[in-house]
Amino acid sequence: MIGNQENIISNVLVDKSEVLRYLGHKGQDIDNDLNLRINQCIQETKKEIDTKYVYGIYDIKNDLNLNTVEFKNTNLILKSKDISELLRDCDKCVLMCATLGFNIEKNIRRYSYNDLTKGIIIDACATTSIEEICDLIQDNILESLSKQGKSLTMRYSPGYGDLDISANRDILEVLDAHRKIGVTVTNTGIMIPRKSVVALIGVTNKHIEKVKRTCDNCSNRLNCEYRRKADGCGGKTIYTR
């Protein structure tokens, strides 16, 4: 399914606290000039993002002994203990890809030459935006599936835990993301446009509650550069049993 980007864009806030976190802010005072600049960059980012997304829901066969997940009626088989465990109670899995498009990427590159500080701030705003967009997509999918008595697991992307980043290519092929939303992938698994995300979400008949993300329940806790002593990576919402 190709998403309605207008509905998503209208709900993107570009959370300032998240922008600050990506900028490495640790609670120190921010002067008025920098505060104003961040606010301006947030507004510019919201104007420049060209959000597109695509997702599909697939029946799966999960072999917990071999740590493999087969996506039925496709050629995709993922070998990952993390993914196999994530989908332990699931009979279906959402594959999704979202992108901010090329405009924001061009701005980041341009500012890196003539206004480095602004380029860094816009980059943080874009990173915040794509995560918010993925949250909104997940919420929209959940709203639909909950009417069928189903829940969703947390979102998981290639490159975290033991799921190699090269899985991006295979998932994008299944989604036909290049044709549908213009997202491609390099030989090393990096997506183009750069501000794009590929993710998996399990679909289960078991009830799953939303909880606050912490370092303890994050699969990337051992190598996350944003880890905090108390609040993890900023208190994002995940889904847990």
Secondary structure, 3 states (H helix, E strand, C coil): CECCHHHHHCCCCCCHHHHHHHCCCCCCCCCHHHHHHHHHHHHHHHHHCCCEEEEEEEEEEEECCCCEEEECCCCCEEECHHHHHHCCCEEEEEEEEEECCCHHHHHHHHHHHHCHHHHHHHHHHHHHHHHHHHHHHHHHHHHHHHCCCCEEEEEECCCCCCCCCCHHHHHHHHHCHHHHHCCEECCCCCEECCCEEEEEEEEECCCCEEEECCHHHCCCCCCCCCCCCCCCCCCCEEEEC
